[in-house]
Amino acid sequence: MKARKYLFTITILSFILNGIMFAQSDTINIEGSWLGTLEFVGLRIVFHIKKTSDGYTATLDSPDQGAKDIPTGKVTFAENKLDIDVPVVHGSYSGVYEADKITFIGKWSQGGKSIPLDIKKTDQAVQVDRPQEPKKPYPYNEEDVTFKNENAGVELSGTFTYPKEGNKFIAVLLIPGSGPHNRDEEVMGHKPFLVLSDFLTRHGIAVLRYDDRGVGKSTGNYSSANTKDLASDALAGVNYLKTRKDVKEIGLIGHSEGGIIAPMVADESKKVSFVVLMAAPGIPCDQLLLKQAYLIGKGSGENETALRKTIKLNEMVYNIVKTESDSAKDWSEITKLANEFYATLTDENKQEIGGVQNFEDQLKPVLTPWFRYFIRYNPVPALEKLKCPVLALNGTKDMQVPPEENLSGIKQALTKGGNKHFEIVKLDGLNHLFQTAVTGLPTEYSKISETISPKALEIISDWILKKNK
């Protein structure tokens, strides 16, 4: 689940020539790598620029997100000004060269928002410290596998890991959170499912993890799928595990939205022996998103009055999406609300947003198939149907799925459904990714070298093995 902030300060740069000679564009060599950091989100950006007979070309890396060689569009450098268009992410960079600093002072623009971004020439490769990521050769077996969701016409590709000793294993299927993920649930430069599967397999538990539909080697279209569709993909994973002669028992581990999907799959399959819920929602999803937006906004230092005003707008938009089924009618009502809200903003805020059209554009995702389904979904009924053993974990610094409301909701639902075999664990100081955190804000994820707290890994592994003794 992703939080968005739309108010940024645009820095207007002016240069006064007081007898200082600035280098001219035709004498500056800008070939090479240029590194900067988007301070608000804590992400490093690297442009690799080359000069050709036709001008300049470039590629973009976002090392903290694990993204490399993103193609760019037009690259121009004239009168000390660099402009790089990155159409694949609907973004662009613009900066002015300062010779004494060997730096471009500028900004990154994307989705109607602009963030200061200064880039400096570097000869050093950007390293990302992720000490928990395992290195090959692994002390266990690893297979590339595929399985089909016949009803959807989708083939999922994944990795199955299992111990070298033995021939019958407890196996778990890892179900990722929202957004298109590869089999490692790669996010903000971390690979949580790679670390989790490695830890579990080293402790005798087989693991299947897979690329979401339309991601990596899996077929299909993620953008047209809702949570129920993604649950059918996970169910196909369970059905695949049932065909393996080396699997004696099947469990599910769902993270975030995966924690919504896991109970849906368990109810459908009837062959799931246990479920682990990692930062799973336990309250209606519209309420969850409102609480998430408030906590992240508050933690980011937003003004209380302005924040509550924005939350109220979100609530009204969600109510439209929940109650209407006509997209055209929905959008008409939403744009009306957006214009009314925009009219109440200060001139400074309007400038920061970049105009009412940009503001409306930020609301368009609420009409996607995924959002329309998600905003109406209440995970409680599926939780009430869970009769198998359940372990639910949440970090105290989770701002995306707040622990108090959601762990309480999960406990109430399981109790109401008559489940007597569950354990609720609140982990002090951990965020939504189960990292040891300072603030818990999503902007901190990429800055933390830890991928998953060893304590969380041990609790999950110990619970699964203990349950099966």
C-alpha positions in Angstrom: 0.0 0.0 0.0 1.4 3.3 -1.0 1.0 6.7 0.6 1.3 9.9 -1.5 2.3 13.4 -0.6 1.4 16.1 -3.1 2.6 19.3 -1.5 6.2 20.2 -2.4 8.2 23.4 -2.5 9.5 24.4 -5.9 12.8 26.2 -5.6 13.2 29.0 -8.1 16.9 29.4 -9.0 18.4 32.7 -10.1 22.0 33.3 -11.1 23.6 36.8 -10.9 26.8 37.4 -12.9 29.0 39.6 -10.6 32.1 39.4 -12.7 32.3 35.6 -12.2 33.0 33.6 -15.4 30.8 30.5 -15.7 31.8 27.6 -17.9 30.0 27.4 -21.2 28.1 24.4 -22.3 30.3 23.7 -25.3 33.4 23.4 -23.0 31.8 21.2 -20.3 32.1 17.4 -20.5 29.0 16.0 -19.0 29.6 12.4 -20.2 29.6 10.0 -17.2 27.5 9.3 -14.1 25.7 11.9 -12.1 24.4 11.1 -8.7 21.8 12.9 -6.5 19.2 12.2 -3.8 15.5 13.0 -3.7 15.7 14.1 -0.1 11.9 13.9 0.7 11.8 10.2 -0.2 15.4 9.4 0.5 16.0 7.8 -3.0 19.2 8.1 -4.9 19.1 8.8 -8.6 21.9 8.2 -11.1 21.9 9.5 -14.7 24.4 7.8 -17.0 25.0 10.3 -19.9 26.7 9.6 -23.2 27.6 12.0 -26.1 26.9 10.8 -29.6 27.2 12.4 -33.0 23.5 13.3 -32.7 23.7 14.8 -29.2 23.3 13.2 -25.9 21.6 10.0 -24.6 21.1 8.8 -21.0 19.8 6.0 -18.8 18.5 6.3 -15.3 19.2 4.1 -12.2 17.3 4.2 -8.9 19.6 1.9 -6.9 17.5 2.1 -3.7 14.6 0.7 -5.6 16.7 -1.9 -7.5 16.0 -0.3 -10.8 18.7 0.0 -13.5 19.1 1.2 -17.0 15.7 2.9 -17.3 15.6 4.4 -20.8 15.2 8.2 -21.1 13.8 10.3 -23.9 15.2 13.5 -25.2 18.4 14.8 -23.5 19.4 18.4 -24.2 22.3 20.5 -22.8 22.6 24.1 -23.8 23.6 27.4 -22.1 24.6 25.4 -19.0 21.1 23.9 -18.7 20.5 20.1 -18.7 17.0 18.7 -19.5 16.3 14.9 -19.4 12.9 13.5 -20.3 12.0 10.1 -18.8 8.7 9.2 -20.4 8.6 5.6 -19.1 7.9 7.0 -15.6 6.2 10.2 -16.7 9.1 12.2 -15.2 11.8 14.7 -16.2 14.9 16.4 -14.8 16.0 20.0 -15.3 19.1 21.5 -13.8 21.6 24.4 -14.2 25.3 23.7 -14.1 27.5 25.2 -11.3 31.1 24.9 -12.4 32.7 25.4 -9.0 30.7 22.5 -7.6 30.7 20.3 -10.7 27.0 20.0 -9.9 23.7 20.5 -11.6 21.3 22.4 -9.3 17.7 21.5 -10.3 14.6 19.5 -9.8 12.9 16.2 -10.6 9.3 16.5 -11.8 6.8 13.7 -11.9 3.0 13.5 -11.8 2.6 17.2 -11.4 5.0 17.5 -8.5 8.5 18.8 -8.4 11.2 17.9 -5.9 14.7 19.5 -5.5 17.4 17.3 -7.0 21.0 18.3 -7.3 23.2 15.9 -9.2 27.0 15.7 -8.9 29.4 13.9 -11.2 30.8 10.7 -9.7 33.2 7.9 -10.7 32.1 5.6 -7.9 29.5 2.8 -8.4 26.6 3.3 -6.1 26.4 0.5 -3.6 23.3 -0.6 -1.7 23.9 -2.2 1.7 21.6 -5.2 2.1 23.6 -7.6 4.4 20.7 -10.0 4.8 20.4 -10.9 1.1 21.7 -14.5 0.6 24.5 -15.3 -1.8 24.8 -18.3 -3.9 25.6 -21.2 -3.6 22.7 -21.8 -1.3 22.8 -24.8 1.2 19.4 -26.0 -0.2 17.8 -26.9 -3.5 16.2 -24.3 -5.8 13.9 -24.9 -8.8 12.4 -22.5 -11.3 8.8 -23.5 -11.7 5.6 -22.4 -13.5 1.9 -23.0 -12.7 -1.3 -22.0 -14.4 -4.3 -20.1 -13.3 -6.5 -21.8 -15.9 -9.6 -19.7 -15.4 -7.7 -16.4 -15.9 -5.5 -17.8 -18.7 -2.4 -16.7 -16.7 0.9 -18.6 -16.2 2.8 -17.7 -13.1 6.5 -18.2 -12.8 8.3 -18.7 -9.5 11.0 -20.3 -7.5 10.6 -23.3 -5.2 13.2 -23.8 -2.6 13.5 -26.9 -0.3 16.0 -28.6 2.0 18.6 -31.0 0.6 17.8 -33.5 3.3 14.4 -35.3 3.5 11.7 -36.0 1.0 8.5 -34.7 2.6 8.3 -31.0 3.6 6.0 -28.4 5.1 5.7 -25.9 2.3 4.6 -22.2 2.4 3.3 -20.0 -0.4 4.4 -16.4 -0.1 1.8 -13.8 -1.1 3.0 -10.2 -1.7 1.5 -6.9 -0.9 -0.2 -4.4 -3.2 1.5 -3.2 -6.4 3.2 -5.3 -9.1 5.9 -7.3 -7.4 8.5 -9.9 -8.6 8.9 -13.1 -6.7 11.2 -11.4 -4.2 8.5 -8.8 -3.4 11.2 -6.2 -4.3 10.5 -2.8 -2.9 12.7 0.2 -2.1 15.9 -1.7 -2.9 14.9 -4.6 -0.5 14.0 -8.2 -1.4 11.9 -9.2 1.6 10.6 -12.5 0.2 14.1 -13.6 -0.9 15.3 -13.1 2.7 12.2 -14.7 4.2 12.3 -17.8 1.9 16.1 -18.2 2.5 15.6 -18.1 6.3 12.7 -20.6 6.2 14.3 -23.0 3.9 17.5 -23.1 5.9 15.2 -24.1 8.8 13.7 -27.0 7.0 10.6 -25.4 5.4 10.0 -25.4 1.7 8.9 -22.1 0.1 7.2 -21.1 -3.2 7.4 -17.5 -4.2 6.2 -16.2 -7.6 6.1 -13.1 -9.9 2.8 -11.3 -9.9 0.9 -11.6 -13.2 2.4 -9.4 -15.8 5.7 -9.1 -13.8 9.0 -10.8 -14.5 8.4 -14.1 -16.2 4.7 -14.3 -15.4 2.1 -13.7 -18.1 -1.1 -11.6 -17.8 -1.9 -8.0 -17.1 -1.5 -6.7 -13.5 -3.1 -3.3 -14.2 -6.5 -4.9 -15.0 -6.5 -7.2 -11.9 -8.2 -6.6 -8.6 -7.6 -8.3 -5.2 -9.9 -11.2 -6.0 -8.1 -11.9 -9.3 -4.8 -11.9 -7.5 -6.3 -14.3 -4.9 -7.0 -16.7 -7.8 -3.4 -16.6 -8.8 -2.3 -17.5 -5.2 -4.9 -20.3 -5.3 -3.2 -21.7 -8.4 0.0 -21.7 -6.4 -1.6 -23.8 -3.7 -3.0 -26.2 -6.3 0.6 -26.5 -7.8 2.0 -27.4 -4.3 -0.7 -30.1 -4.0 0.7 -31.8 -7.0 4.2 -32.1 -5.6 5.1 -35.4 -4.0 7.7 -33.8 -1.7 5.1 -31.5 0.0 3.2 -32.9 2.9 1.5 -29.8 4.2 0.7 -26.4 2.8 0.7 -23.0 4.6 0.3 -19.4 3.5 2.3 -16.3 4.4 0.7 -13.1 3.3 2.2 -9.6 3.7 0.0 -6.5 3.7 -2.6 -7.0 0.9 -1.2 -10.6 0.8 -2.7 -10.8 4.3 -6.1 -10.1 2.8 -5.6 -12.6 0.0 -4.4 -15.5 2.3 -7.7 -15.9 4.2 -9.6 -15.7 0.8 -7.4 -18.5 -0.6 -7.6 -20.6 2.6 -11.4 -20.5 2.5 -11.5 -21.4 -1.2 -8.8 -24.2 -1.1 -9.8 -26.1 2.1 -6.3 -27.6 1.9 -4.4 -24.9 3.7 -3.1 -26.1 7.1 -2.0 -22.7 8.6 -1.8 -19.0 7.8 0.8 -16.3 8.8 -0.5 -12.7 8.5 2.3 -10.1 8.2 0.9 -6.6 8.6 -2.5 -7.7 7.4 -5.6 -5.5 7.4 -8.2 -6.4 10.0 -10.6 -3.5 9.4 -12.5 -2.3 6.2 -10.1 -1.1 3.6 -11.5 2.4 3.2 -11.0 2.9 6.9 -7.5 1.5 6.7 -6.5 4.0 3.9 -7.8 7.0 5.8 -5.9 6.0 9.0 -2.8 5.3 6.9 -3.0 8.7 5.2 -3.4 10.5 8.5 -0.5 8.8 10.2 1.9 9.3 7.3 0.8 12.9 6.9 1.2 13.6 10.6 4.6 11.8 10.7 5.7 13.9 7.7 5.0 17.1 9.5 1.9 18.2 7.7 -0.3 20.9 9.2 -3.1 19.3 11.3 -5.9 21.5 9.9 -4.8 21.0 6.3 -4.3 17.3 6.9 -7.7 16.7 8.3 -9.2 18.7 5.4 -7.4 16.4 2.9 -8.5 13.3 4.8 -12.1 14.5 4.6 -11.7 14.9 0.8 -10.4 11.4 0.6 -13.3 10.1 2.6 -15.8 11.8 0.3 -14.0 10.4 -2.8 -14.0 6.9 -1.3 -17.7 7.1 -0.6 -18.4 8.0 -4.3 -16.3 5.0 -5.5 -18.0 2.7 -3.0 -21.6 3.6 -3.8 -21.4 4.2 -7.6 -20.8 1.7 -10.4 -20.7 4.1 -13.3 -17.1 5.3 -13.9 -18.2 8.4 -15.9 -20.6 9.4 -13.2 -18.0 8.7 -10.5 -15.4 10.9 -12.3 -17.8 13.7 -12.7 -18.6 13.8 -9.0 -14.9 13.4 -8.1 -13.7 16.2 -10.3 -16.5 18.4 -8.8 -15.2 17.7 -5.3 -11.6 18.3 -6.5 -12.4 21.7 -7.9 -14.3 22.7 -4.8 -11.4 21.6 -2.6 -8.8 23.3 -4.9 -10.7 26.6 -4.6 -10.2 26.6 -0.8 -6.4 26.4 -1.1 -3.9 29.3 -0.7 -2.2 30.6 -3.8 1.0 29.1 -2.5 -0.6 25.6 -2.2 -2.1 25.9 -5.7 1.3 26.7 -7.1 2.9 23.7 -5.3 0.2 21.4 -6.7 0.8 22.7 -10.2 -2.8 23.5 -11.1 -6.2 21.9 -10.7 -5.6 19.5 -13.7 -2.6 18.0 -11.9 -4.7 17.7 -8.7 -7.4 15.8 -10.7 -4.8 13.6 -12.2 -3.7 12.5 -8.8 -7.2 11.2 -8.1 -7.5 9.1 -11.3 -6.1 5.9 -9.7 -9.3 5.6 -7.6 -11.2 4.4 -10.7 -8.8 1.5 -11.5 -10.2 -2.0 -11.1 -7.9 -2.7 -8.2 -8.9 0.4 -6.2 -12.6 0.0 -6.9 -12.5 -3.5 -5.5 -10.1 -2.7 -2.6 -12.0 0.3 -1.3 -15.2 -1.8 -0.9 -13.5 -4.8 0.6 -13.9 -5.8 4.3 -11.4 -8.5 5.3 -13.4 -9.4 8.5 -15.8 -12.0 7.0 -13.0 -14.0 5.4 -11.0 -13.8 8.7 -14.1 -15.1 10.6 -14.1 -18.2 8.3 -10.4 -19.1 9.1 -10.4 -22.3 11.2 -6.8 -23.3 10.8 -4.0 -22.1 13.0 -3.1 -18.4 12.5 -0.1 -16.3 13.4 -0.7 -12.5 13.0 2.2 -10.1 13.3 2.5 -6.3 13.2 5.2 -3.8 14.0 4.4 -1.0 16.4 5.8 1.6 14.0 3.8 0.4 11.0 2.1 3.5 9.5 0.6 1.7 6.6 -1.3 -1.0 8.5 -1.5 0.5 12.1 -1.1 -2.3 14.6 -3.7 -1.3 17.3 -6.7 -1.2 15.0 -5.7 -4.1 12.7 -4.4 -6.6 15.2 -7.5 -5.9 17.3 -9.7 -6.4 14.3 -8.0 -9.7 13.4 -8.3 -11.0 16.9 -12.0 -10.1 17.1 -12.8 -11.7 13.8 -10.9 -15.0 14.6 -12.6 -15.2 18.0 -16.0 -14.5 16.6 -15.5 -17.3 14.0 -14.6 -19.8 16.7 -10.9 -20.1 15.9 -9.1 -21.2 19.1 -5.7 -21.7 17.4 -4.3 -18.3 16.8 -1.5 -16.1 18.1 -1.3 -12.3 17.9 2.2 -10.8 18.1 3.1 -7.1 18.3 6.7 -6.4 17.5 8.2 -3.3 19.1 10.0 -0.8 16.8 9.3 -2.5 13.5 7.7 -0.8 10.5 5.5 -2.1 7.7 8.3 -4.1 6.1 9.3 -5.5 9.5 12.5 -3.5 9.6 13.8 -2.0 12.8 12.8 1.6 12.3 13.2 5.1 13.7 10.1 6.8 12.4 8.2 4.1 10.6 7.6 6.4 7.6 7.8 4.8 4.1 10.5 7.4 3.2 12.7 5.5 5.7 12.5 2.1 4.1 15.3 2.5 1.5 17.6 4.0 4.1 17.5 1.0 6.4 20.1 -1.7 5.7 18.0 -4.4 7.4 15.5 -6.1 5.2 13.5 -8.0 7.8 14.1 -8.1 11.6 15.8 -11.4 12.6 13.3 -11.5 15.5 10.4 -11.5 13.1 12.0 -14.2 11.0 12.6 -16.4 14.0 9.1 -16.0 15.3 7.6 -17.0 12.0 9.9 -20.0 11.6 9.6 -21.2 15.2 5.8 -20.9 15.1 5.5 -23.0 11.9 7.8 -25.7 13.2 6.3 -25.8 16.6 2.8 -26.0 15.2 3.8 -29.0 13.2 5.5 -31.0 16.0 
